[in-house]
Amino acid sequence: MAGEYDLKVHNVVVSTDLHCEVPLEKLANNLDDAEYEPEVFPGLVYRTKDPKANYLIFSTGKIICSGTKSFKLAQEATRFLMDILRNQGITIDQEPDEEIVNMVASGTLNRTLVLDKIAFALDGCEYEPESFPGLILRLNDPHVVFLLFNSGRIVCTGARSESEIERATENLAKKIKDNKL
């Protein structure tokens, strides 16, 4: 993504429904590195190194996969996990439903930002420099949240596609330019 800014996707969170029951206690007993404490959290936490991904697995067959850098990599990681589940005797008859629920990107607007001016000029801002050095900006179109820093560094979260990240960043850059910030 380019233009007056430079951003890179760092994390894609994908929700998957396997349409089957998953015996979490059995998985917890059979998989190395599985963490399952149902009295604390109802899902099983599982991490893999290759592919590098983190999973929250629920008994309903719902899986949250995070830590990948694209939807395609998340799909590959989920297929890898499905093979592990099948090897544990879990029958998966249907194609899973998958959707991106969050993307996180960061980068720079290639300019310094005067956060107190931005906070007063734009709607949807929260800025308390004594608590946190960044400005939080909530956009409605598209529905994302930015963290802005004086250095021009930004973090965008809440998008569901790279095109949403690009559109949101273009909107942000335009607001800054139009308001001479």
CYANA upper distance limits for C-alpha pairs under 8 A (distance plus 0.5 A):
  1 MET  CA      5 TYR  CA      8.17
  1 MET  CA      6 ASP  CA      6.45
  1 MET  CA      7 LEU  CA      6.25
  1 MET  CA      8 LYS  CA      7.69
  1 MET  CA    166 GLU  CA      7.18
  2 ALA  CA      6 ASP  CA      5.56
  2 ALA  CA      7 LEU  CA      7.65
  4 GLU  CA    109 LEU  CA      6.70
  4 GLU  CA    110 ASN  CA      7.21
  4 GLU  CA    173 ALA  CA      7.96
  5 TYR  CA    107 GLY  CA      8.01
  5 TYR  CA    108 THR  CA      6.17
  5 TYR  CA    109 LEU  CA      4.66
  5 TYR  CA    110 ASN  CA      6.23
  5 TYR  CA    169 THR  CA      8.39
  5 TYR  CA    173 ALA  CA      8.50
  6 ASP  CA    107 GLY  CA      5.94
  6 ASP  CA    108 THR  CA      5.90
  6 ASP  CA    109 LEU  CA      6.92
  6 ASP  CA    110 ASN  CA      7.90
  7 LEU  CA    105 ALA  CA      6.74
  7 LEU  CA    106 SER  CA      5.81
  7 LEU  CA    107 GLY  CA      4.72
  7 LEU  CA    108 THR  CA      6.98
  8 LYS  CA    105 ALA  CA      5.76
  8 LYS  CA    106 SER  CA      6.12
  8 LYS  CA    107 GLY  CA      6.68
  9 VAL  CA     69 LYS  CA      6.56
  9 VAL  CA     70 SER  CA      8.06
  9 VAL  CA    103 MET  CA      7.62
  9 VAL  CA    104 VAL  CA      6.35
  9 VAL  CA    105 ALA  CA      4.56
  9 VAL  CA    106 SER  CA      7.13
  9 VAL  CA    162 GLU  CA      8.41
 10 HIS  CA     67 GLY  CA      8.29
 10 HIS  CA     68 THR  CA      7.89
 10 HIS  CA     69 LYS  CA      5.75
 10 HIS  CA    103 MET  CA      8.26
 10 HIS  CA    104 VAL  CA      6.27
 10 HIS  CA    105 ALA  CA      5.91
 10 HIS  CA    106 SER  CA      7.75
 11 ASN  CA     66 SER  CA      7.16
 11 ASN  CA     67 GLY  CA      5.72
 11 ASN  CA     68 THR  CA      5.90
 11 ASN  CA     69 LYS  CA      5.40
 11 ASN  CA     70 SER  CA      7.80
 11 ASN  CA    103 MET  CA      6.22
 11 ASN  CA    104 VAL  CA      5.66
 11 ASN  CA    105 ALA  CA      7.59
 12 VAL  CA     66 SER  CA      6.37
 12 VAL  CA     67 GLY  CA      6.88
 12 VAL  CA     68 THR  CA      6.02
 12 VAL  CA     69 LYS  CA      6.06
 12 VAL  CA     70 SER  CA      6.27
 12 VAL  CA     71 PHE  CA      7.02
 12 VAL  CA     74 ALA  CA      7.76
 12 VAL  CA    100 ILE  CA      7.56
 12 VAL  CA    101 VAL  CA      8.44
 12 VAL  CA    102 ASN  CA      6.51
 12 VAL  CA    103 MET  CA      5.05
 12 VAL  CA    104 VAL  CA      7.05
 13 VAL  CA     64 ILE  CA      7.35
 13 VAL  CA     65 CYS  CA      6.15
 13 VAL  CA     66 SER  CA      4.96
 13 VAL  CA     67 GLY  CA      7.59
 13 VAL  CA     68 THR  CA      8.02
 13 VAL  CA     74 ALA  CA      8.22
 13 VAL  CA    100 ILE  CA      6.40
 13 VAL  CA    101 VAL  CA      6.20
 13 VAL  CA    102 ASN  CA      5.61
 13 VAL  CA    103 MET  CA      6.71
 14 VAL  CA     64 ILE  CA      6.22
 14 VAL  CA     65 CYS  CA      5.73
 14 VAL  CA     66 SER  CA      7.04
 14 VAL  CA     71 PHE  CA      7.86
 14 VAL  CA     74 ALA  CA      7.21
 14 VAL  CA     98 GLU  CA      7.13
 14 VAL  CA     99 GLU  CA      6.01
 14 VAL  CA    100 ILE  CA      4.90
 14 VAL  CA    101 VAL  CA      6.08
 14 VAL  CA    102 ASN  CA      7.69
 15 SER  CA     62 LYS  CA      7.65
 15 SER  CA     63 ILE  CA      6.29
 15 SER  CA     64 ILE  CA      5.14
 15 SER  CA     65 CYS  CA      6.99
 15 SER  CA     98 GLU  CA      6.15
 15 SER  CA     99 GLU  CA      5.96
 15 SER  CA    100 ILE  CA      6.85
 15 SER  CA    101 VAL  CA      6.95
 16 THR  CA     62 LYS  CA      6.14
 16 THR  CA     63 ILE  CA      5.54
 16 THR  CA     64 ILE  CA      6.83
 16 THR  CA     65 CYS  CA      8.31
 16 THR  CA     96 PRO  CA      6.75
 16 THR  CA     97 ASP  CA      5.96
 16 THR  CA     98 GLU  CA      4.91
 16 THR  CA     99 GLU  CA      7.17
 17 ASP  CA     61 GLY  CA      6.21
 17 ASP  CA     62 LYS  CA      4.98
 17 ASP  CA     63 ILE  CA      6.84
 17 ASP  CA     96 PRO  CA      5.87
 17 ASP  CA     97 ASP  CA      5.66
 17 ASP  CA     98 GLU  CA      7.15
 18 LEU  CA     61 GLY  CA      5.50
 18 LEU  CA     62 LYS  CA      6.72
 18 LEU  CA     63 ILE  CA      8.26
 18 LEU  CA     92 ILE  CA      7.17
 18 LEU  CA     94 GLN  CA      7.50
 18 LEU  CA     95 GLU  CA      7.63
 18 LEU  CA     96 PRO  CA      5.21
 18 LEU  CA     97 ASP  CA      7.42
 19 HIS  CA     60 THR  CA      8.07
 19 HIS  CA     61 GLY  CA      6.27
 19 HIS  CA     62 LYS  CA      8.23
 19 HIS  CA     92 ILE  CA      7.91
 19 HIS  CA     93 ASP  CA      8.44
 19 HIS  CA     94 GLN  CA      7.21
 19 HIS  CA     96 PRO  CA      7.41
 20 CYS  CA     60 THR  CA      7.01
 20 CYS  CA     61 GLY  CA      5.62
 20 CYS  CA     91 THR  CA      7.98
 20 CYS  CA     92 ILE  CA      6.92
 20 CYS  CA     93 ASP  CA      8.50
 21 GLU  CA     59 SER  CA      6.01
 21 GLU  CA     60 THR  CA      5.52
 21 GLU  CA     61 GLY  CA      5.69
 22 VAL  CA     58 PHE  CA      7.45
 22 VAL  CA     59 SER  CA      5.05
 22 VAL  CA     60 THR  CA      6.86
 22 VAL  CA     61 GLY  CA      6.08
 22 VAL  CA     90 ILE  CA      7.46
 23 PRO  CA     27 LEU  CA      6.99
 23 PRO  CA     59 SER  CA      6.52
 24 LEU  CA     28 ALA  CA      6.53
 24 LEU  CA     36 TYR  CA      8.05
 24 LEU  CA     43 GLY  CA      8.14
 24 LEU  CA     44 LEU  CA      6.91
 24 LEU  CA     57 ILE  CA      8.26
 24 LEU  CA     58 PHE  CA      7.73
 24 LEU  CA     59 SER  CA      6.53
 25 GLU  CA     29 ASN  CA      6.77
 25 GLU  CA     36 TYR  CA      7.93
 26 LYS  CA     30 ASN  CA      6.71
 27 LEU  CA     31 LEU  CA      6.17
 27 LEU  CA     34 ALA  CA      7.93
 27 LEU  CA     88 GLN  CA      7.93
 28 ALA  CA     32 ASP  CA      8.35
 28 ALA  CA     34 ALA  CA      5.85
 28 ALA  CA     35 GLU  CA      6.96
 28 ALA  CA     36 TYR  CA      6.55
 28 ALA  CA     44 LEU  CA      7.81
 30 ASN  CA     88 GLN  CA      8.47
 33 ASP  CA     46 TYR  CA      6.95
 33 ASP  CA     47 ARG  CA      7.44
 34 ALA  CA     44 LEU  CA      7.28
 34 ALA  CA     45 VAL  CA      6.33
 34 ALA  CA     46 TYR  CA      5.31
 34 ALA  CA     47 ARG  CA      7.85
 35 GLU  CA     44 LEU  CA      6.20
 35 GLU  CA     45 VAL  CA      5.50
 35 GLU  CA     46 TYR  CA      6.94
 36 TYR  CA     41 PHE  CA      8.20
 36 TYR  CA     42 PRO  CA      8.46
 36 TYR  CA     43 GLY  CA      7.20
 36 TYR  CA     44 LEU  CA      5.15
 36 TYR  CA     45 VAL  CA      6.90
 37 GLU  CA     41 PHE  CA      6.51
 37 GLU  CA     42 PRO  CA      7.77
 37 GLU  CA     43 GLY  CA      8.33
 37 GLU  CA     44 LEU  CA      7.98
 38 PRO  CA     42 PRO  CA      5.21
 38 PRO  CA     43 GLY  CA      7.32
 42 PRO  CA     58 PHE  CA      7.42
 43 GLY  CA     56 LEU  CA      6.42
 43 GLY  CA     57 ILE  CA      5.86
 43 GLY  CA     58 PHE  CA      5.18
 43 GLY  CA     59 SER  CA      7.72
 44 LEU  CA     55 TYR  CA      8.40
 44 LEU  CA     56 LEU  CA      6.13
 44 LEU  CA     57 ILE  CA      5.54
 44 LEU  CA     58 PHE  CA      6.95
 45 VAL  CA     54 ASN  CA      7.91
 45 VAL  CA     55 TYR  CA      6.27
 45 VAL  CA     56 LEU  CA      5.35
 45 VAL  CA     57 ILE  CA      6.97
 46 TYR  CA     54 ASN  CA      6.46
 46 TYR  CA     55 TYR  CA      5.62
 46 TYR  CA     56 LEU  CA      7.04
 46 TYR  CA     57 ILE  CA      8.12
 47 ARG  CA     52 LYS  CA      8.02
 47 ARG  CA     53 ALA  CA      6.36
 47 ARG  CA     54 ASN  CA      4.96
 47 ARG  CA     55 TYR  CA      6.61
 48 THR  CA     52 LYS  CA      5.86
 48 THR  CA     53 ALA  CA      5.93
 48 THR  CA     54 ASN  CA      7.01
 49 LYS  CA     53 ALA  CA      7.24
 51 PRO  CA     76 GLU  CA      8.48
 51 PRO  CA     77 ALA  CA      6.38
 51 PRO  CA     80 PHE  CA      8.35
 52 LYS  CA     67 GLY  CA      7.40
 52 LYS  CA     68 THR  CA      7.37
 52 LYS  CA     77 ALA  CA      8.19
 53 ALA  CA     65 CYS  CA      7.17
 53 ALA  CA     66 SER  CA      6.39
 53 ALA  CA     67 GLY  CA      5.46
 53 ALA  CA     68 THR  CA      6.44
 53 ALA  CA     74 ALA  CA      8.23
 53 ALA  CA     77 ALA  CA      7.09
 54 ASN  CA     65 CYS  CA      6.14
 54 ASN  CA     66 SER  CA      5.72
 54 ASN  CA     67 GLY  CA      6.43
 55 TYR  CA     63 ILE  CA      7.03
 55 TYR  CA     64 ILE  CA      6.02
 55 TYR  CA     65 CYS  CA      5.10
 55 TYR  CA     66 SER  CA      6.99
 56 LEU  CA     63 ILE  CA      6.02
 56 LEU  CA     64 ILE  CA      5.54
 56 LEU  CA     65 CYS  CA      7.14
 57 ILE  CA     61 GLY  CA      7.53
 57 ILE  CA     62 LYS  CA      6.69
 57 ILE  CA     63 ILE  CA      5.14
 57 ILE  CA     64 ILE  CA      7.21
 58 PHE  CA     62 LYS  CA      5.86
 58 PHE  CA     63 ILE  CA      6.77
 65 CYS  CA     74 ALA  CA      7.11
 65 CYS  CA     77 ALA  CA      8.34
 65 CYS  CA     78 THR  CA      7.64
 66 SER  CA     74 ALA  CA      7.83
 68 THR  CA     73 LEU  CA      6.45
 68 THR  CA     74 ALA  CA      6.12
 69 LYS  CA     73 LEU  CA      7.18
 69 LYS  CA     74 ALA  CA      8.14
 70 SER  CA     74 ALA  CA      6.78
 71 PHE  CA     75 GLN  CA      6.64
 71 PHE  CA    100 ILE  CA      7.58
 72 LYS  CA     76 GLU  CA      6.75
 73 LEU  CA     77 ALA  CA      6.59
 74 ALA  CA     78 THR  CA      6.59
 75 GLN  CA     79 ARG  CA      6.70
 76 GLU  CA     80 PHE  CA      6.74
 77 ALA  CA     81 LEU  CA      6.79
 78 THR  CA     82 MET  CA      6.59
 79 ARG  CA     83 ASP  CA      6.82
 80 PHE  CA     84 ILE  CA      7.04
 81 LEU  CA     85 LEU  CA      6.73
 82 MET  CA     86 ARG  CA      6.61
 82 MET  CA     92 ILE  CA      8.39
 83 ASP  CA     87 ASN  CA      6.67
 84 ILE  CA     88 GLN  CA      6.92
 85 LEU  CA     89 GLY  CA      7.15
 85 LEU  CA     90 ILE  CA      6.02
 86 ARG  CA     90 ILE  CA      5.31
 86 ARG  CA     91 THR  CA      6.62
 86 ARG  CA     92 ILE  CA      7.72
100 ILE  CA    160 ARG  CA      6.06
100 ILE  CA    161 SER  CA      7.96
101 VAL  CA    158 GLY  CA      8.19
101 VAL  CA    159 ALA  CA      8.29
101 VAL  CA    160 ARG  CA      6.34
102 ASN  CA    157 THR  CA      7.35
102 ASN  CA    158 GLY  CA      5.51
102 ASN  CA    159 ALA  CA      6.02
102 ASN  CA    160 ARG  CA      5.76
103 MET  CA    156 CYS  CA      8.48
103 MET  CA    157 THR  CA      6.30
103 MET  CA    158 GLY  CA      6.43
103 MET  CA    159 ALA  CA      5.74
103 MET  CA    160 ARG  CA      6.32
103 MET  CA    161 SER  CA      7.43
103 MET  CA    162 GLU  CA      8.46
104 VAL  CA    155 VAL  CA      7.64
104 VAL  CA    156 CYS  CA      6.16
104 VAL  CA    157 THR  CA      5.03
104 VAL  CA    158 GLY  CA      7.46
104 VAL  CA    159 ALA  CA      7.79
105 ALA  CA    155 VAL  CA      6.26
105 ALA  CA    156 CYS  CA      5.71
105 ALA  CA    157 THR  CA      7.10
105 ALA  CA    165 ILE  CA      8.10
106 SER  CA    153 ARG  CA      7.86
106 SER  CA    154 ILE  CA      6.04
106 SER  CA    155 VAL  CA      4.72
106 SER  CA    156 CYS  CA      6.58
107 GLY  CA    153 ARG  CA      6.10
107 GLY  CA    154 ILE  CA      6.00
107 GLY  CA    155 VAL  CA      7.13
108 THR  CA    152 GLY  CA      5.84
108 THR  CA    153 ARG  CA      4.72
108 THR  CA    154 ILE  CA      6.06
109 LEU  CA    152 GLY  CA      5.76
109 LEU  CA    153 ARG  CA      6.93
109 LEU  CA    154 ILE  CA      7.64
109 LEU  CA    173 ALA  CA      8.00
110 ASN  CA    152 GLY  CA      6.53
110 ASN  CA    153 ARG  CA      8.35
111 ARG  CA    151 SER  CA      7.58
111 ARG  CA    152 GLY  CA      5.69
112 THR  CA    150 ASN  CA      6.09
112 THR  CA    151 SER  CA      5.38
112 THR  CA    152 GLY  CA      5.13
113 LEU  CA    118 ILE  CA      8.47
113 LEU  CA    148 LEU  CA      8.41
113 LEU  CA    149 PHE  CA      7.30
113 LEU  CA    150 ASN  CA      5.14
113 LEU  CA    151 SER  CA      6.86
113 LEU  CA    152 GLY  CA      5.98
113 LEU  CA    181 LEU  CA      7.76
114 VAL  CA    118 ILE  CA      6.96
114 VAL  CA    150 ASN  CA      6.52
114 VAL  CA    181 LEU  CA      7.45
115 LEU  CA    119 ALA  CA      6.52
115 LEU  CA    127 TYR  CA      8.23
115 LEU  CA    134 GLY  CA      8.27
115 LEU  CA    135 LEU  CA      6.95
115 LEU  CA    148 LEU  CA      8.08
115 LEU  CA    149 PHE  CA      7.66
115 LEU  CA    150 ASN  CA      6.77
116 ASP  CA    120 PHE  CA      6.94
116 ASP  CA    127 TYR  CA      7.93
117 LYS  CA    121 ALA  CA      6.61
117 LYS  CA    181 LEU  CA      7.28
118 ILE  CA    122 LEU  CA      6.34
118 ILE  CA    125 CYS  CA      8.49
118 ILE  CA    176 ILE  CA      8.08
118 ILE  CA    181 LEU  CA      6.94
119 ALA  CA    123 ASP  CA      8.17
119 ALA  CA    125 CYS  CA      5.96
119 ALA  CA    126 GLU  CA      7.36
119 ALA  CA    127 TYR  CA      6.90
119 ALA  CA    135 LEU  CA      7.87
121 ALA  CA    179 ASN  CA      7.75
122 LEU  CA    175 LYS  CA      8.39
123 ASP  CA    137 LEU  CA      8.48
124 GLY  CA    137 LEU  CA      5.96
124 GLY  CA    138 ARG  CA      5.53
124 GLY  CA    139 LEU  CA      7.27
125 CYS  CA    135 LEU  CA      7.30
125 CYS  CA    136 ILE  CA      6.04
125 CYS  CA    137 LEU  CA      4.97
125 CYS  CA    138 ARG  CA      6.99
126 GLU  CA    135 LEU  CA      6.39
126 GLU  CA    136 ILE  CA      5.53
126 GLU  CA    137 LEU  CA      7.01
127 TYR  CA    132 PHE  CA      8.28
127 TYR  CA    134 GLY  CA      7.39
127 TYR  CA    135 LEU  CA      5.23
127 TYR  CA    136 ILE  CA      6.86
128 GLU  CA    132 PHE  CA      6.58
128 GLU  CA    133 PRO  CA      7.91
128 GLU  CA    134 GLY  CA      8.43
128 GLU  CA    135 LEU  CA      7.98
129 PRO  CA    133 PRO  CA      5.32
129 PRO  CA    134 GLY  CA      7.33
129 PRO  CA    135 LEU  CA      8.40
133 PRO  CA    149 PHE  CA      7.42
134 GLY  CA    147 LEU  CA      6.50
134 GLY  CA    148 LEU  CA      5.88
134 GLY  CA    149 PHE  CA      5.33
134 GLY  CA    150 ASN  CA      7.98
135 LEU  CA    146 PHE  CA      8.45
135 LEU  CA    147 LEU  CA      6.06
135 LEU  CA    148 LEU  CA      5.54
135 LEU  CA    149 PHE  CA      7.01
136 ILE  CA    145 VAL  CA      7.47
136 ILE  CA    146 PHE  CA      6.29
136 ILE  CA    147 LEU  CA      5.28
136 ILE  CA    148 LEU  CA      7.02
137 LEU  CA    145 VAL  CA      6.19
137 LEU  CA    146 PHE  CA      5.55
137 LEU  CA    147 LEU  CA      6.89
137 LEU  CA    148 LEU  CA      8.06
138 ARG  CA    143 HIS  CA      7.91
138 ARG  CA    144 VAL  CA      6.58
138 ARG  CA    145 VAL  CA      5.01
138 ARG  CA    146 PHE  CA      6.87
139 LEU  CA    143 HIS  CA      5.95
139 LEU  CA    144 VAL  CA      5.95
139 LEU  CA    145 VAL  CA      6.67
139 LEU  CA    146 PHE  CA      8.39
139 LEU  CA    168 ALA  CA      8.15
140 ASN  CA    144 VAL  CA      7.34
141 ASP  CA    168 ALA  CA      7.57
142 PRO  CA    159 ALA  CA      8.06
142 PRO  CA    164 GLU  CA      6.92
142 PRO  CA    167 ARG  CA      7.84
142 PRO  CA    168 ALA  CA      6.42
143 HIS  CA    158 GLY  CA      7.34
143 HIS  CA    159 ALA  CA      7.49
144 VAL  CA    156 CYS  CA      7.30
144 VAL  CA    157 THR  CA      6.27
144 VAL  CA    158 GLY  CA      5.13
144 VAL  CA    159 ALA  CA      6.15
144 VAL  CA    168 ALA  CA      7.74
145 VAL  CA    156 CYS  CA      6.30
145 VAL  CA    157 THR  CA      5.88
145 VAL  CA    158 GLY  CA      6.71
146 PHE  CA    154 ILE  CA      7.12
146 PHE  CA    155 VAL  CA      5.97
146 PHE  CA    156 CYS  CA      5.08
146 PHE  CA    157 THR  CA      6.99
147 LEU  CA    154 ILE  CA      5.95
147 LEU  CA    155 VAL  CA      5.54
147 LEU  CA    156 CYS  CA      7.13
148 LEU  CA    152 GLY  CA      7.31
148 LEU  CA    153 ARG  CA      6.71
148 LEU  CA    154 ILE  CA      5.21
148 LEU  CA    155 VAL  CA      7.32
149 PHE  CA    153 ARG  CA      5.90
149 PHE  CA    154 ILE  CA      6.82
156 CYS  CA    165 ILE  CA      7.57
159 ALA  CA    164 GLU  CA      6.21
159 ALA  CA    165 ILE  CA      6.37
160 ARG  CA    164 GLU  CA      7.08
160 ARG  CA    165 ILE  CA      8.47
161 SER  CA    165 ILE  CA      7.04
162 GLU  CA    166 GLU  CA      6.68
163 SER  CA    167 ARG  CA      6.54
164 GLU  CA    168 ALA  CA      6.43
165 ILE  CA    169 THR  CA      6.57
166 GLU  CA    170 GLU  CA      6.58
167 ARG  CA    171 ASN  CA      6.63
168 ALA  CA    172 LEU  CA      6.64
169 THR  CA    173 ALA  CA      6.55
170 GLU  CA    174 LYS  CA      6.55
171 ASN  CA    175 LYS  CA      6.65
172 LEU  CA    176 ILE  CA      6.76
173 ALA  CA    177 LYS  CA      6.62
174 LYS  CA    178 ASP  CA      6.33
175 LYS  CA    179 ASN  CA      6.51
176 ILE  CA    180 LYS  CA      6.53
176 ILE  CA    181 LEU  CA      5.51
177 LYS  CA    181 LEU  CA      6.71
